[in-house]
Amino acid sequence: MATHSISRLDMAQPDFEAAFGRLLISPAEADTDLARTVTQIVAAVAQEGDAALLRYTNELDRRTVEDAQALRVSPDTMEQALANLSADVSAALTLAAARIRGFHERQRAESWQYEDEEGNVLGQRVSALDCVGVYVPGGRASYPSSVLMNAIPAKVAGVERVVMVVPAPGGEMNPTVLAAAALAGVDEVFTVGGAQAVAALAYGTATLPRVDKIVGPGNRFVAEAKRQVFGRVGIDMVAGPSEILILADGSVDPEWVTMDLFAQAEHDEYAQAVLISPDGEYLDAVMACITRVLPTLSRREIVAAALENRGALIKVPDLEAAVALSNRMAPEHLELALVDPESVIGDIRAAGAIFMGAMSSEALGDYCAGPNHVLPTAGSARFASPLGVYDFQRRTSLIQISEQGAQTLGEVAAVLADAEALEAHGLSAQKRLRGGD
């Protein structure tokens, strides 16, 4: 990678707004061919069930499965995978699971109700979804952290049936993912992936159950399938490429910050890694680190492509300007590499997760800090939140009107119904008035 392949921007340059605006454009643009292909897959699975599921699984994942029941992973296999973990991996997964569970237990909402002065009882009943589908990328890659982050909040919420789907290209299945599923309390696992897995969870087949909500990361076919089945089932989000924004005052070792940028950029060539600082010499130091360290990385080609495609080092006049740019980006991950992160935290309006101080690397959030690593991307932190227990709970309003309340509220409802020209609404309310006929 040439050293100039990551953009260097300065708020003082005349074309800064145009250059910064390009950083805000997500590469996840509409792909009509992709959408058409996914539509065909979803329709086939919805109509043919297991037959289509097997056909696409065998074709796309290079398998020869003849019976859909063979896609199911037995509980004994999951437990055996957990038992066979090396001691260090087992300890790490167990600690991560405990921290994730401990954090999410604090999110659980409870039902409540109250009685007003007229004896009307109003409230909210909170209940868990019945069945949730968790999508986990599979094959040679191992993403046990995704299993923990998606399944544990569902179980904390009280979901009775958590169904995990994970592709097994060539029949190959990563045992660490199965071990994480056992640790997280996943109830059923099926070795199927892609758009066909999403469709099966959305519509149900003879083998896979229909779920209430589908969560978890996947490739662009999975993301498009989730987009298409939304409404029939709930989804967590349609996620774009991962991203990090670091605000730095020059107090944190530039090698640490460089590695934080690399950690995000190594996801894929469209991941975004941006550093903003008022210290030009510090930006130069980070650039020097990038040049020196990048060639030593095993995923250097992916990192280099990501930095060239969507990375940037941005000089600003002060931290106030840095915060303003951060609020415009609304990043998935925001690191405050500052001496005093508390001094700006109140001005940060939108970010999926905020990592405060020199020791708070984003990588810890990916694995074991505790808060969820499923976060809004592409600026959607302006209106969306991290995955949490609340995503697996329903809230139902409770309304019990007293006789006295029916008199007072009935008159109000009748007036408003008349204003909206909805005659039957008004008559329905008036029937319960004393003397109503």
N, C-alpha and C positions, 0 to 999 in steps of 0.2 A: 504494500500500500504506500502510495506517495504521501508525504507528510502533510500536504495541503488538501487531502481528500475529505477532511472534515471542515465544514464551513466555519469561517471566522467572521463574526458580525460585530458591529459597534453601533450603539444607538445614535451616535453622532453622525453616521454616514447618511447621505441623502436618500438612498434607496432602502433604508433599514426596514420600513414598514412592509414593502413588497417582499423583501427577503424573509422577514419574520412570518409574514402571512403564508409563505410557502411551507414553513415548518408545521403550520396548523392543519395542512391538508392531509387527510388520512389516505393511505394507498388502497384502502378497502373500498374501491369504487365498484359500481354495479358491473357484473359480468353476465351478459345475457346468455352466453353459451353454458356457463356454469349453472345458472338458474334453471335453464331448460333441462339440463341433465338431471339435476336434483329433483325437479318436478316429476320427471318420468320415474325416477326411483321411488319417490314418496307415493306416487299414485299406484305403482305396481305392488308395493308392500301393503298399502291400504286395501287393495282389491284381492290380492292373492295370498296374503299372510305369509306363513312359513315357507311356501314354495318360492316366492320372490326373495325372501330373506336368504334362503340357502343359495339361490342362483347368484345373487350379487356377492355374497360372501365368498363363494367358491371362485367366482370370476375375478373379483378385485383383490382378494387376500390370498389367492393361490392355494386354495384348499380343496378337499374332496369329501366334504361332509354330506352324508346322505339323509341323516335324520336330525331334525332340528333339536331334538333332545340332547344330541351330542355337543351342542353349543353350551350347555349348562356345565358350570364348574361345581363339583360337589363341595359341601361344607367341610368334609374331611380333607380334601385337597387344600382348601384355604388354611385350615388349622395346621396342616402339615407344613405348608410353606412358612407359616409363622414360627413353628417349632424349629425349622431348619435354618433360620436366619443366623448369621454370624453374631457373636456376642455384641460387637460394637454397633452393628446396624440395628439389632434388636433394641439395644439400650437407647439409641438415638430416636428410633421411631416411637418407642414407648414414651420417652420424655416429650417429644413433639406432640404426640396425641394428647398427653395430659395437659400440656399448656394450651393447646387449641380448645380442648374441652372446657378447661377452667375459664378461659376468656368468654367463650360463647354461652356458658351457663349464666353469665351475668346479663345476657341479652334477652333471656326468655321473658315474654310478656305474660301477664296473668289476667284472668277475667275480672271484671268489676261491675258494680251497679250501684245506683243510689235512688232514693225516693225524694221527689220534690214536695213543695208545700201543699200540693193538691192531691197527694197520694199516688201520683204517677210513678211507676218504676221504670227507670231507663238504665241501660247498661251495655256492656260489650262482652260477648263470650269469645274467648280465644281457644282455638282447637288446632291440632296438628293436621297437616295434609295426610291423606291415607297412604299414598304410595308415591315415591319419588324415584326418578331415574337419574343415575350419575354416569356421565360419559367420561371415560379416562383414555387418553391416547395410549396406544400399546405397541406391540412388536418388540424390537430390541431395546427401544427406549424404555426407561423406567421412571414413572412419575408417581411414586407412592405419596408424595406430598399433596398431589391433587386429590387423591383418594381421601386423605385425612381432612383436607380443607372443605370438601364438598359433603362427605358423608357424616362427619361428626356433628356439624350444626343441625343436620336433619334429624339425627338421633336425639340430640339434646332437645329439639323442639317436640319430640314425641312421635315422629313418623314411625309407624309400625313396620312398613315394608320398604326397604331401600334396595333398589335393583341397580346393579352396576353393569355397564356394558363396556367391553374393552376389546379392540381388535387383536387378532393373533395371526399376523401375516405368516403364511407358510406353516401355520399351526404352532408358531413359537409364542410362548407366554412367559412374561417376566414374573418370577416367583415373588419378588419383593412387592410388586403391586398386589398380588393375592394376599400376602402377609398383611399389608396395610389394610386391605378390605376386612380381614378377620379382626384386626385390632380396632377398626372403626365401627364394627358392628354391622357391616353390610350383610343383608339377608340372602341375596341371590346374586350370582355373577354369571354373565353370558359372554362368550368369546365371539363377539360380533361388533363391528364398528362401522364408520362411515355414515352416509346419509340413510342407509338402510336400517341401521340401528336406531337412529333418531325416529324414523318413520314407524318402526315396530313399537317403540315406547309410546309414541303418540296415538297410534291406532289400536295397538294390541294385536297379537297373533295367538295361535293355539299354544305357543310355547312362552312367548314373552308377554308379560302383563301390560295393559295400558296404565300409564302413570298419570299423576296429576300435574307434575312439573318435571322438566328436564334441566339439569345443571351440569356444568363441567366444560372444560376446554376441548377444542378439536381443530381440525384443519378447516380450510375454506368450504369444503363440501358439508362438513358438520355444521358450521356456522350458518350456511345458507339453508340447510334443512331445518335448523332450529327456527330460523326466520319464517320459513314457510308453514311450519306446524303451529306457530304461536297463535293462540286463540282457541285451538282445540286443546292444547295443554299450555301450562305456563312455562316460561323459560327464565333463566337467570339474566342473561343479556346476550346480545350478539357482539362478541368482543372483537376488537381490532388488534393490531400488533401491540406488543407490550412497550412501555415507555417509562423513562425516568427523567426527571428534571432535578438538577442540583443547584441550590443557591449557596454560594461560598463567599466568605469574607477573607479568605487567604489563611485562615488559622489552622486548617486541617491539612495534614500531609498530602501533597499533590499526588503521590503514588496511591494513597488510599482512595482518593476521589477518582483517579484514573481507573482503578480496578472496579469501582462501583459503576462507572460508565461502561466498561467492558462487560461486566456481569449482566447488564441489561441488553447490550448489543449482541451478545452471543446467542440470544433466543432465535433470531432469524434475521435475514437481510433487510427486513422492513421495521425491525424494532428501532425505537427512538431513544437516543441518549443526548441530553442537552445540559450544558453547564453555563450558568450565568454568574458573573462576578464583577464588582467594580474595580478589581485589582488586575490590571493588564499584565503585570509581571507574573502573577499567579497563573493566569491563563497560558502564558508562555511556558511556565513550568509544567503544566499539565500536558500541553502539546508535546513537550520534550519527552515526557513519560510515555505518552501514546506511541511516539516514534520508537522509543527504546524497547518497550515491553511487548507491543503488539506482535512482532515476529516470533516471540517465544510461546504464544498461545496455540493450543491444539486446534481451536476453532477460529484461527486468525482470519481466514477468508470470509467467514460469516460476519465476524466483528468488523472487518474492514468495509465490507459492503454496507452494513447497517450504518456505520459512521458516515460513509460517503453519501448514502441515500437520504438519511434523515437526521444526522447528528449535527451539532453546532456548539461552538464556544462563543459566548456572547458577552461583550463588555458593556456595562451600564454605568451611569454616573454615580449611583448610590444604591443601597439596599431597598429603598422605597421603590425605585424604578424596577428592581429585580422582582419584588413582590407583585407589582402591577403586571409584569409580563407573565408571571406564574399564574395569576388569576385569569389571564386571557387563555393560557394553555389548558388550565384545569387538568393537570397531569394525573396519570394513574398512580405513580410513585413520586413523592416529593421529598428530597433530602435537604434538610437545613444544616449545612456544614458550616455552622456559625459558632462563635464564642458564646453568644447569648440567643439561642433560638426562641426563647420565650418572648423576646422583644418584638418579634414579627408575627408570632403565631396568631395573634388576634386579628391581623390584617389578611390572613390567608382565607379566601372565601371558598375555594373549590379545589379539592384534591382527593384522590381515592384513599391514600394513606400518607401520613406525614411522619418522616423519620427525623427525630430531633437530636442534634448534637453529633460530635465526631465519632462516637462509638456505635451509632445507630445505623448500621449498614442495611441497605434494602434486602440483601441476601438473607439476613436473619428473619425478615418478615416473610420471605418466601417459604421458609421451612419450619421455624420453631419459636418465633417470638410469641405467637398466640393469636393475634388478630388475623382475619381471613386474608388470603392472598388473591382471592377472586375479586378483582377491582374494576371499576368502570374505566374504559379507555376512550381515546379519540375525543377528549373534551367532554365526555358524558358525565364526568364528575360534577358538572354544573347542576345536574338534576338527578343523578343516580348515586347509589351507595354501595359499599362492599357487600358481598354475600354474607348473610347472617342468619341467625335463628329465625328472625322475623320473616325471612323468605319462605319458611316452611310452616308458617302458622297462618290460619284464617282468622279474620276478625268479623264476627257477626253481631249486628246491632240487636239489642233486646228492647222491646217497647210494650209496656203493660199500662194501659190508660185506665184511670179510675172513673167512677161515674161523674164525680165533680170535674175531673179533667176533661171528660168528653164534652161537657157543656162549654167550658172556656175555649178549648182548642177547636171544638166543632164550629163555633162561630167564626173563629179566625180562618180556619180552613175553607169555610163556605165563601167568605169574602175573597180570599185569594183565588179560589177556583172560579168564581165569577169573573175576576179580573183576567183570568187566563181563558175564559170562555170554555171551561170544561164542566158542563152541567152535571154529569153523573158524579163527578168528584164532590161537588157541593152537596148534592142530594144524599150521597153516602154519608157525609159528615153530619148533615142535618137530621138524618133518621135517628141518630142517637141522642139528639137534644130532647130534654123533657118536653113532652107535648108534641114532639115530632110525629108526623103521620106517614 
